[in-house]
Amino acid sequence: MFGGSSSDEPKKTPAVAGGGGATPAPARVREEKTFSRHSNGLDQFIHGLRDQEGLSILDLSGVSQQNISFISSLNLGHRLYFDDFTQTLEHSFGTTNFYENQTNPQHVDIFLAQALNYEDNSFQAALIWDSLEYLTQPLLTSVMDRLYRILTPGATLLAFFHADEHAGDVPAYSYRIVDQATLSLASRGRRRPAQYYNSRGLEKLFARWETKKFFLTRDHLREVKIG
């Protein structure tokens, strides 16, 4: 299944799109049961990208030629950097005692040595997808601190959270951009979120960002566009 001094380039660059970037390495994800869905959050996120040029964008869903192709098609010189956040989570915390291991300092140190390991102010936009809902406290606080640090002030984010509090577990996906308002979702199994977020909870989670828009979909996925 799943600010400080600025830098000209992010510290690590698994794959880059735009501006003559490197050919991406093959993605290592378990994908199946692909389907498409409309996304108002994505529509708003991409609309913001069209107003600027030469942005560095972080994508936490893992390497995707489809996402590279779409961002390149905007012809605005944006560069797309990939980080498979879910894979790093599973590598660091395992799958059997996933949440229990998030309280183990050794496991946490392994994760924080790899996850979001970029220079300050590296990115002007980020596709977070559903990554944050699988983090328990205090790990979530550490990740939010690091995310805030590697993004420039005023950066744009897109994140998803499952809103059905009665669901025991939820599907996790890899997210691929079909067009400005359409995503292709590929299953990466199921997992119970660490917690469910209502609008007030999301306001608190993203308290350091000024502008927030929430979209609640028919499939109980709460889309959050920040900035």
Contacts in CASP RR format, 6 or more apart in sequence:
PFRMAT RR
TARGET T0000
AUTHOR 0000-0000-0000
METHOD contacts of the structure
MODEL  1
MFGGSSSDEPKKTPAVAGGGGATPAPARVREEKTFSRHSNGLDQFIHGLR
DQEGLSILDLSGVSQQNISFISSLNLGHRLYFDDFTQTLEHSFGTTNFYE
NQTNPQHVDIFLAQALNYEDNSFQAALIWDSLEYLTQPLLTSVMDRLYRI
LTPGATLLAFFHADEHAGDVPAYSYRIVDQATLSLASRGRRRPAQYYNSR
GLEKLFARWETKKFFLTRDHLREVKIG
1 30 0 8 1.000
1 86 0 8 1.000
1 90 0 8 1.000
1 171 0 8 1.000
1 172 0 8 1.000
1 173 0 8 1.000
1 187 0 8 1.000
1 188 0 8 1.000
1 189 0 8 1.000
1 190 0 8 1.000
1 191 0 8 1.000
2 86 0 8 1.000
2 89 0 8 1.000
2 90 0 8 1.000
2 130 0 8 1.000
2 131 0 8 1.000
2 134 0 8 1.000
2 172 0 8 1.000
2 173 0 8 1.000
2 188 0 8 1.000
2 189 0 8 1.000
2 191 0 8 1.000
3 120 0 8 1.000
3 121 0 8 1.000
3 148 0 8 1.000
3 149 0 8 1.000
3 151 0 8 1.000
3 152 0 8 1.000
3 153 0 8 1.000
4 120 0 8 1.000
4 121 0 8 1.000
4 149 0 8 1.000
5 119 0 8 1.000
5 120 0 8 1.000
5 121 0 8 1.000
6 119 0 8 1.000
6 120 0 8 1.000
6 121 0 8 1.000
6 152 0 8 1.000
7 118 0 8 1.000
7 119 0 8 1.000
7 120 0 8 1.000
7 121 0 8 1.000
7 122 0 8 1.000
9 56 0 8 1.000
9 122 0 8 1.000
10 56 0 8 1.000
10 58 0 8 1.000
10 81 0 8 1.000
10 118 0 8 1.000
10 119 0 8 1.000
10 122 0 8 1.000
10 123 0 8 1.000
10 150 0 8 1.000
11 117 0 8 1.000
11 118 0 8 1.000
11 119 0 8 1.000
11 122 0 8 1.000
12 83 0 8 1.000
12 117 0 8 1.000
12 118 0 8 1.000
13 22 0 8 1.000
13 81 0 8 1.000
14 24 0 8 1.000
14 25 0 8 1.000
14 62 0 8 1.000
14 63 0 8 1.000
14 81 0 8 1.000
14 82 0 8 1.000
14 83 0 8 1.000
14 84 0 8 1.000
15 22 0 8 1.000
15 23 0 8 1.000
15 24 0 8 1.000
15 25 0 8 1.000
15 63 0 8 1.000
15 68 0 8 1.000
15 80 0 8 1.000
15 81 0 8 1.000
15 82 0 8 1.000
16 22 0 8 1.000
16 24 0 8 1.000
16 79 0 8 1.000
16 80 0 8 1.000
16 81 0 8 1.000
17 24 0 8 1.000
17 67 0 8 1.000
17 68 0 8 1.000
17 69 0 8 1.000
17 71 0 8 1.000
17 72 0 8 1.000
17 78 0 8 1.000
17 79 0 8 1.000
17 80 0 8 1.000
18 68 0 8 1.000
18 71 0 8 1.000
18 72 0 8 1.000
18 77 0 8 1.000
18 78 0 8 1.000
18 79 0 8 1.000
18 80 0 8 1.000
19 77 0 8 1.000
19 79 0 8 1.000
21 79 0 8 1.000
24 63 0 8 1.000
24 64 0 8 1.000
24 65 0 8 1.000
24 68 0 8 1.000
24 82 0 8 1.000
25 63 0 8 1.000
26 63 0 8 1.000
27 62 0 8 1.000
27 63 0 8 1.000
27 64 0 8 1.000
27 84 0 8 1.000
27 174 0 8 1.000
28 84 0 8 1.000
28 87 0 8 1.000
29 62 0 8 1.000
29 84 0 8 1.000
29 87 0 8 1.000
29 174 0 8 1.000
29 186 0 8 1.000
29 188 0 8 1.000
30 188 0 8 1.000
30 189 0 8 1.000
31 174 0 8 1.000
31 186 0 8 1.000
31 187 0 8 1.000
31 188 0 8 1.000
32 186 0 8 1.000
32 187 0 8 1.000
33 186 0 8 1.000
33 187 0 8 1.000
34 184 0 8 1.000
34 185 0 8 1.000
34 186 0 8 1.000
34 187 0 8 1.000
35 184 0 8 1.000
35 185 0 8 1.000
36 178 0 8 1.000
36 182 0 8 1.000
36 183 0 8 1.000
36 184 0 8 1.000
36 185 0 8 1.000
37 182 0 8 1.000
37 183 0 8 1.000
37 185 0 8 1.000
37 217 0 8 1.000
37 219 0 8 1.000
38 181 0 8 1.000
38 182 0 8 1.000
39 181 0 8 1.000
39 182 0 8 1.000
39 183 0 8 1.000
39 217 0 8 1.000
39 223 0 8 1.000
40 181 0 8 1.000
40 215 0 8 1.000
40 217 0 8 1.000
40 223 0 8 1.000
41 158 0 8 1.000
41 213 0 8 1.000
41 215 0 8 1.000
41 223 0 8 1.000
41 224 0 8 1.000
41 225 0 8 1.000
42 158 0 8 1.000
42 177 0 8 1.000
42 180 0 8 1.000
42 181 0 8 1.000
42 182 0 8 1.000
42 183 0 8 1.000
42 223 0 8 1.000
43 180 0 8 1.000
43 181 0 8 1.000
44 213 0 8 1.000
44 225 0 8 1.000
45 125 0 8 1.000
45 127 0 8 1.000
45 156 0 8 1.000
45 158 0 8 1.000
45 225 0 8 1.000
46 74 0 8 1.000
46 177 0 8 1.000
46 180 0 8 1.000
46 181 0 8 1.000
47 180 0 8 1.000
48 156 0 8 1.000
49 55 0 8 1.000
49 57 0 8 1.000
49 71 0 8 1.000
49 74 0 8 1.000
49 76 0 8 1.000
49 78 0 8 1.000
49 125 0 8 1.000
49 156 0 8 1.000
50 74 0 8 1.000
50 76 0 8 1.000
52 76 0 8 1.000
52 124 0 8 1.000
53 76 0 8 1.000
53 77 0 8 1.000
53 78 0 8 1.000
54 76 0 8 1.000
54 77 0 8 1.000
54 78 0 8 1.000
54 79 0 8 1.000
55 76 0 8 1.000
55 77 0 8 1.000
55 78 0 8 1.000
55 79 0 8 1.000
55 123 0 8 1.000
55 124 0 8 1.000
55 125 0 8 1.000
56 78 0 8 1.000
56 79 0 8 1.000
56 81 0 8 1.000
56 122 0 8 1.000
56 123 0 8 1.000
56 124 0 8 1.000
56 125 0 8 1.000
57 71 0 8 1.000
57 78 0 8 1.000
57 79 0 8 1.000
57 80 0 8 1.000
57 81 0 8 1.000
57 123 0 8 1.000
57 124 0 8 1.000
57 125 0 8 1.000
57 126 0 8 1.000
57 127 0 8 1.000
58 81 0 8 1.000
58 82 0 8 1.000
58 83 0 8 1.000
58 118 0 8 1.000
58 122 0 8 1.000
58 123 0 8 1.000
58 125 0 8 1.000
58 126 0 8 1.000
58 127 0 8 1.000
58 150 0 8 1.000
59 67 0 8 1.000
59 80 0 8 1.000
59 81 0 8 1.000
59 82 0 8 1.000
59 83 0 8 1.000
59 126 0 8 1.000
59 127 0 8 1.000
60 83 0 8 1.000
60 84 0 8 1.000
60 85 0 8 1.000
60 86 0 8 1.000
60 126 0 8 1.000
60 127 0 8 1.000
60 128 0 8 1.000
60 129 0 8 1.000
60 131 0 8 1.000
61 67 0 8 1.000
61 82 0 8 1.000
61 84 0 8 1.000
61 85 0 8 1.000
61 86 0 8 1.000
61 127 0 8 1.000
61 129 0 8 1.000
61 174 0 8 1.000
61 175 0 8 1.000
61 176 0 8 1.000
62 82 0 8 1.000
62 83 0 8 1.000
62 84 0 8 1.000
62 85 0 8 1.000
62 87 0 8 1.000
62 174 0 8 1.000
63 82 0 8 1.000
63 84 0 8 1.000
64 82 0 8 1.000
64 174 0 8 1.000
64 176 0 8 1.000
64 177 0 8 1.000
66 176 0 8 1.000
66 177 0 8 1.000
66 178 0 8 1.000
66 184 0 8 1.000
67 80 0 8 1.000
67 127 0 8 1.000
67 176 0 8 1.000
67 177 0 8 1.000
68 80 0 8 1.000
70 177 0 8 1.000
70 178 0 8 1.000
70 179 0 8 1.000
71 78 0 8 1.000
71 80 0 8 1.000
71 177 0 8 1.000
81 123 0 8 1.000
83 115 0 8 1.000
83 116 0 8 1.000
85 115 0 8 1.000
85 116 0 8 1.000
85 131 0 8 1.000
86 131 0 8 1.000
86 134 0 8 1.000
86 172 0 8 1.000
86 188 0 8 1.000
88 111 0 8 1.000
88 114 0 8 1.000
88 115 0 8 1.000
89 98 0 8 1.000
89 111 0 8 1.000
89 115 0 8 1.000
89 131 0 8 1.000
89 134 0 8 1.000
90 98 0 8 1.000
91 110 0 8 1.000
91 114 0 8 1.000
92 101 0 8 1.000
92 107 0 8 1.000
92 108 0 8 1.000
92 110 0 8 1.000
92 111 0 8 1.000
92 114 0 8 1.000
92 115 0 8 1.000
93 99 0 8 1.000
93 101 0 8 1.000
93 102 0 8 1.000
93 107 0 8 1.000
93 111 0 8 1.000
94 101 0 8 1.000
98 134 0 8 1.000
98 191 0 8 1.000
99 136 0 8 1.000
99 194 0 8 1.000
101 107 0 8 1.000
102 108 0 8 1.000
102 135 0 8 1.000
102 136 0 8 1.000
102 139 0 8 1.000
103 136 0 8 1.000
108 139 0 8 1.000
108 142 0 8 1.000
111 139 0 8 1.000
112 142 0 8 1.000
112 146 0 8 1.000
115 143 0 8 1.000
115 146 0 8 1.000
116 143 0 8 1.000
116 146 0 8 1.000
116 147 0 8 1.000
116 150 0 8 1.000
118 150 0 8 1.000
119 150 0 8 1.000
120 149 0 8 1.000
120 150 0 8 1.000
121 150 0 8 1.000
121 151 0 8 1.000
121 152 0 8 1.000
122 150 0 8 1.000
122 151 0 8 1.000
123 150 0 8 1.000
123 151 0 8 1.000
123 152 0 8 1.000
123 155 0 8 1.000
124 151 0 8 1.000
124 152 0 8 1.000
124 154 0 8 1.000
124 155 0 8 1.000
124 156 0 8 1.000
125 155 0 8 1.000
125 156 0 8 1.000
125 157 0 8 1.000
126 147 0 8 1.000
126 151 0 8 1.000
126 155 0 8 1.000
126 156 0 8 1.000
126 157 0 8 1.000
126 158 0 8 1.000
127 157 0 8 1.000
127 158 0 8 1.000
127 175 0 8 1.000
128 147 0 8 1.000
128 157 0 8 1.000
128 158 0 8 1.000
128 159 0 8 1.000
128 160 0 8 1.000
129 158 0 8 1.000
129 159 0 8 1.000
129 160 0 8 1.000
129 173 0 8 1.000
129 175 0 8 1.000
130 159 0 8 1.000
130 160 0 8 1.000
130 161 0 8 1.000
130 162 0 8 1.000
130 172 0 8 1.000
130 173 0 8 1.000
131 159 0 8 1.000
132 140 0 8 1.000
132 143 0 8 1.000
132 144 0 8 1.000
132 159 0 8 1.000
132 161 0 8 1.000
132 205 0 8 1.000
133 160 0 8 1.000
133 161 0 8 1.000
133 162 0 8 1.000
133 193 0 8 1.000
133 194 0 8 1.000
133 195 0 8 1.000
133 196 0 8 1.000
133 197 0 8 1.000
134 172 0 8 1.000
134 191 0 8 1.000
134 193 0 8 1.000
134 194 0 8 1.000
135 143 0 8 1.000
135 194 0 8 1.000
136 194 0 8 1.000
136 195 0 8 1.000
140 194 0 8 1.000
140 205 0 8 1.000
144 205 0 8 1.000
148 208 0 8 1.000
151 157 0 8 1.000
154 209 0 8 1.000
154 210 0 8 1.000
154 227 0 8 1.000
155 226 0 8 1.000
155 227 0 8 1.000
156 225 0 8 1.000
156 226 0 8 1.000
156 227 0 8 1.000
157 206 0 8 1.000
157 209 0 8 1.000
157 224 0 8 1.000
157 225 0 8 1.000
157 226 0 8 1.000
157 227 0 8 1.000
158 223 0 8 1.000
158 224 0 8 1.000
158 225 0 8 1.000
158 226 0 8 1.000
159 223 0 8 1.000
159 224 0 8 1.000
159 226 0 8 1.000
160 221 0 8 1.000
160 222 0 8 1.000
160 223 0 8 1.000
160 224 0 8 1.000
161 193 0 8 1.000
161 196 0 8 1.000
161 197 0 8 1.000
161 202 0 8 1.000
161 221 0 8 1.000
161 222 0 8 1.000
161 224 0 8 1.000
162 170 0 8 1.000
162 193 0 8 1.000
162 196 0 8 1.000
162 220 0 8 1.000
162 221 0 8 1.000
162 222 0 8 1.000
163 196 0 8 1.000
163 197 0 8 1.000
163 198 0 8 1.000
163 216 0 8 1.000
163 220 0 8 1.000
163 221 0 8 1.000
163 222 0 8 1.000
164 170 0 8 1.000
164 196 0 8 1.000
164 220 0 8 1.000
165 196 0 8 1.000
167 220 0 8 1.000
168 192 0 8 1.000
169 190 0 8 1.000
169 191 0 8 1.000
169 192 0 8 1.000
170 190 0 8 1.000
170 191 0 8 1.000
170 192 0 8 1.000
170 193 0 8 1.000
171 187 0 8 1.000
171 189 0 8 1.000
171 190 0 8 1.000
172 187 0 8 1.000
172 188 0 8 1.000
172 189 0 8 1.000
172 190 0 8 1.000
172 191 0 8 1.000
173 185 0 8 1.000
173 186 0 8 1.000
173 187 0 8 1.000
173 188 0 8 1.000
174 185 0 8 1.000
174 186 0 8 1.000
174 188 0 8 1.000
175 183 0 8 1.000
175 184 0 8 1.000
175 185 0 8 1.000
176 183 0 8 1.000
176 184 0 8 1.000
176 185 0 8 1.000
176 186 0 8 1.000
177 183 0 8 1.000
177 184 0 8 1.000
178 184 0 8 1.000
197 205 0 8 1.000
197 222 0 8 1.000
199 214 0 8 1.000
199 222 0 8 1.000
202 212 0 8 1.000
202 214 0 8 1.000
202 222 0 8 1.000
202 224 0 8 1.000
203 212 0 8 1.000
206 212 0 8 1.000
206 224 0 8 1.000
206 226 0 8 1.000
209 226 0 8 1.000
209 227 0 8 1.000
210 227 0 8 1.000
211 226 0 8 1.000
211 227 0 8 1.000
212 224 0 8 1.000
212 225 0 8 1.000
212 226 0 8 1.000
212 227 0 8 1.000
213 224 0 8 1.000
213 225 0 8 1.000
213 226 0 8 1.000
214 222 0 8 1.000
214 223 0 8 1.000
214 224 0 8 1.000
215 222 0 8 1.000
215 223 0 8 1.000
215 224 0 8 1.000
215 225 0 8 1.000
216 222 0 8 1.000
216 223 0 8 1.000
217 223 0 8 1.000
END
